[in-house]
Amino acid sequence: MTKKVSLELGSGGKLMRDFIAQHIVKTFKNPFLDDLSDSAHLPHQIAFTTDSYVVDPIFFPGGDIGTLSVNGTVNDLVVSGAEPKYISLSLILEEGFSWEDLDKVLKSIKKAAKNAGVEITTGDTKVVRRGQADKIYINTSGVGAIQAVPAVNKIRAGDKIILTGTLGEHSLAVMLARGDFGLESEVKSDCAPLNFLLPLWKKGVLWMRDITRGGLATVLCELADRTPHSLLIEEEKIPLSRAVRGAAELLGIDPFYLACEGRAVVIAPGKRAGDILKEIKKDTLGKKAEIIGQVEDKIGKPGELLLSTFSGGLRLLEPLTSELLPRIC
């Protein structure tokens, strides 16, 4: 029987990671791909990233596909240690797509680019027949100037795990905008540029990642797998909005696997973590940041991500294995 692509491949979870490692990296093997980071670090202090956006619906509380395409690309550069500079913009439009909606998306892109301090410098436009796409897809590539290099190899036991804000607003906003569950909420996507995190690289931060597909748990599982340590996070310290907590309980969704588009997880040296947290909290986007755990060498096994639960027990967290909410970015 012919093997076919499933939605799970785009989840950001284990299946996607395995696909990238076994097919993309294996096929195109080179030193720039080996690190599997959000951006490739190229010669001449250049960072380069690319991403595609197929979110459904294209307009949601707190943003739209245009806002998402700029901020997502900017954030991939920031968390890889680069200052975002330039972005390409490629549009795939479906025949019959509303000119009014297209204009709204382009204005959102212009506003988001201005807010993030980047310029749209090149691009492309294609139109496919009605029914061959879903209104609009966007591909962006970003170029940035490298300011620092993430140092996974320098992570040690006692280093702290910092979450820059509440989890899951983006996933919840998109899900409710679809109207699939008949729920109402004033929650808005957390979609935002993370430029304010750039100075942290000069203050000793060792590593950071934006929390997108697969959520916090998947991101930290991937990090744990690259270190000779375990990671321990505390449930009571993880900030969740009332809306996300309520929806998660009602729908049976684990908030640790919900995507964000304006949050990051940061690894800071233990002695500097308090000062770094204070720096994050100075920005509006970081006011709810918290130290949620630490790198361990006495609890768990190397490569494990453990959750200290409200009840006092330990729960092993694993990477996302199936598509929780398709097309959220």
Residue pairs with C-beta under 8 A, 6 or more apart in sequence:
6 15
6 323
7 323
7 326
8 15
8 16
8 321
8 322
8 323
9 15
9 16
9 19
10 16
10 213
10 323
10 326
11 213
11 214
11 320
11 322
11 323
11 324
11 326
12 212
12 213
12 214
12 218
12 259
12 320
13 213
13 214
13 218
13 319
13 320
13 321
13 322
13 323
14 218
14 318
14 319
14 320
14 321
15 321
15 322
16 213
16 214
17 222
17 319
20 36
21 36
24 33
25 33
25 34
25 36
32 40
32 41
32 42
33 40
35 41
37 80
37 150
38 49
38 75
38 76
38 77
38 79
38 80
38 209
38 210
39 47
39 48
39 49
39 76
39 77
39 80
39 82
39 142
39 144
40 47
40 48
40 49
41 47
41 80
41 81
41 82
41 146
41 149
42 48
45 145
45 146
46 143
46 144
46 145
46 146
47 77
47 80
47 81
47 82
47 142
47 143
47 144
47 145
47 146
48 141
48 142
48 143
48 144
49 73
49 76
49 77
49 80
49 141
49 142
49 144
50 73
50 139
50 140
50 141
50 142
51 69
51 72
51 73
51 76
51 139
51 140
51 141
52 137
52 138
52 139
52 140
53 65
53 68
53 69
53 72
53 137
53 138
53 139
53 140
53 329
54 134
54 137
54 327
54 329
55 65
55 68
55 174
55 327
55 328
55 329
56 134
56 174
56 178
56 327
57 174
57 177
57 178
58 64
58 65
58 101
58 105
58 135
58 136
59 65
59 101
59 104
59 177
60 173
60 174
60 177
60 189
61 173
61 176
61 177
61 186
61 187
61 188
61 189
62 169
62 170
62 173
62 188
62 189
62 190
62 191
63 71
63 108
63 188
63 189
63 191
63 261
64 104
64 105
64 108
65 105
65 136
65 138
66 104
66 105
66 106
66 107
66 108
66 109
66 112
66 138
67 108
67 109
67 111
67 112
67 191
68 191
68 261
68 329
69 89
69 109
69 138
69 140
70 87
70 109
70 112
70 113
70 116
70 118
70 140
70 193
71 112
71 116
71 191
71 192
71 193
71 261
71 262
72 140
72 210
72 212
72 261
72 329
73 84
73 87
73 140
73 141
73 142
74 84
74 87
74 116
74 118
74 142
74 193
74 194
74 195
75 193
75 194
75 210
75 261
75 262
75 264
76 142
76 210
77 83
77 84
77 142
77 144
78 84
78 144
78 193
78 194
78 195
78 197
78 198
78 208
78 210
78 264
79 150
79 194
79 197
79 208
79 209
79 210
79 264
80 144
80 150
81 146
81 147
81 148
81 149
81 150
81 201
82 144
82 145
82 146
82 147
83 144
83 145
83 147
83 198
84 116
84 117
84 118
84 142
84 143
84 144
84 193
84 195
85 118
85 119
85 143
85 144
85 145
86 118
86 119
86 120
86 121
86 142
86 143
87 113
87 118
87 119
87 120
87 121
87 140
87 141
87 142
87 143
88 120
88 121
88 122
88 123
88 139
88 140
88 141
88 142
89 109
89 120
89 122
89 123
89 138
89 140
90 123
90 124
90 125
90 126
90 138
90 139
90 140
91 123
91 124
91 125
91 126
91 136
91 137
91 138
92 126
92 127
92 128
92 133
92 136
92 137
92 138
92 139
93 102
93 125
93 126
93 127
93 128
93 133
93 135
93 136
94 127
94 128
94 129
94 130
94 131
94 132
94 133
94 134
94 135
94 136
95 127
95 128
95 129
95 130
96 130
97 135
97 136
101 135
101 136
102 136
105 136
105 138
109 120
110 120
112 193
113 119
113 120
115 193
116 193
116 195
117 195
118 142
147 198
147 201
147 202
148 201
148 202
148 205
150 206
150 207
150 208
151 206
151 207
152 206
152 207
152 223
152 226
152 227
154 206
155 206
155 207
155 227
155 229
155 267
155 295
156 229
156 269
156 295
157 229
157 294
157 295
157 296
157 297
157 298
158 270
158 294
158 295
159 206
159 267
159 268
159 269
159 270
159 273
159 294
159 295
160 267
160 268
160 269
160 270
160 273
160 291
160 293
160 294
160 295
161 220
161 231
161 233
161 265
161 266
161 267
161 291
161 292
161 293
161 294
161 295
162 265
162 266
162 267
162 268
162 273
162 276
162 277
162 280
162 289
162 290
162 291
162 292
163 216
163 238
163 239
163 263
163 265
163 266
163 289
163 290
163 292
164 194
164 197
164 263
164 264
164 265
164 266
164 280
164 285
164 286
164 289
165 190
165 239
165 260
165 262
165 263
165 285
165 286
165 287
165 288
165 289
166 190
166 239
166 240
166 241
166 244
166 263
166 288
167 211
167 215
167 216
167 238
167 239
167 240
167 244
167 255
167 256
167 258
167 260
167 263
168 215
168 240
168 241
168 244
168 248
168 255
168 258
168 259
168 260
169 187
169 188
169 189
169 190
169 241
169 243
169 244
169 260
170 189
170 190
170 191
170 258
170 259
170 260
170 261
170 262
170 328
170 329
171 215
171 258
171 259
171 260
171 324
171 325
171 328
172 185
172 187
172 243
172 244
172 247
172 258
173 187
173 188
173 189
174 189
174 325
174 328
175 181
175 247
175 325
175 328
176 183
176 184
176 185
176 187
176 247
181 251
183 247
183 250
185 243
185 247
186 243
187 241
187 243
187 244
187 247
189 261
189 262
190 260
190 261
190 262
190 263
191 261
191 262
192 261
192 262
192 285
193 262
194 210
194 262
194 264
194 285
196 280
196 283
196 285
196 286
197 208
197 264
197 266
197 280
199 279
200 208
200 266
200 268
200 276
200 279
200 280
203 272
203 275
203 276
203 279
204 268
204 269
204 272
204 276
205 266
205 267
205 268
205 276
206 267
206 268
206 269
207 223
207 266
207 267
208 264
208 265
208 266
208 267
209 219
209 223
209 264
209 265
210 260
210 261
210 263
210 264
211 219
211 259
211 260
211 263
211 264
211 265
212 259
212 260
212 261
212 329
213 259
213 320
213 328
213 329
214 257
214 259
214 319
214 320
215 254
215 255
215 256
215 257
215 258
215 259
215 260
215 320
215 324
216 233
216 238
216 256
216 257
216 265
217 254
217 256
217 257
217 305
217 317
217 318
217 319
217 320
218 257
218 319
218 320
219 265
220 231
220 233
220 265
220 305
220 317
221 305
221 317
221 318
221 319
222 319
223 231
223 267
224 230
224 231
224 303
224 304
224 305
225 303
227 295
227 302
227 303
228 302
229 295
229 296
229 297
229 302
230 295
230 296
230 297
230 299
230 300
230 301
230 302
230 303
230 304
230 305
230 306
231 293
231 294
231 295
231 296
231 304
231 305
231 306
232 293
232 294
232 295
232 296
232 299
232 300
232 306
232 307
232 308
233 292
233 293
233 305
233 306
233 307
233 308
234 292
234 293
234 307
234 308
235 307
235 308
235 309
235 310
236 308
236 310
237 290
237 291
237 292
237 293
238 256
238 290
238 292
239 288
239 289
239 290
240 248
240 255
244 255
244 258
245 255
247 253
248 254
248 255
248 258
253 324
256 307
256 317
257 320
257 324
258 324
258 325
259 325
259 328
259 329
261 329
262 285
266 276
266 280
267 295
268 276
268 277
270 294
273 291
274 291
277 289
277 290
277 291
280 286
280 289
281 287
281 289
293 308
296 306
299 306
299 314
300 306
300 314
300 316
304 316
305 316
305 317
305 318
306 314
306 315
306 316
306 317
307 314
307 315
307 316
307 317
308 314
309 315
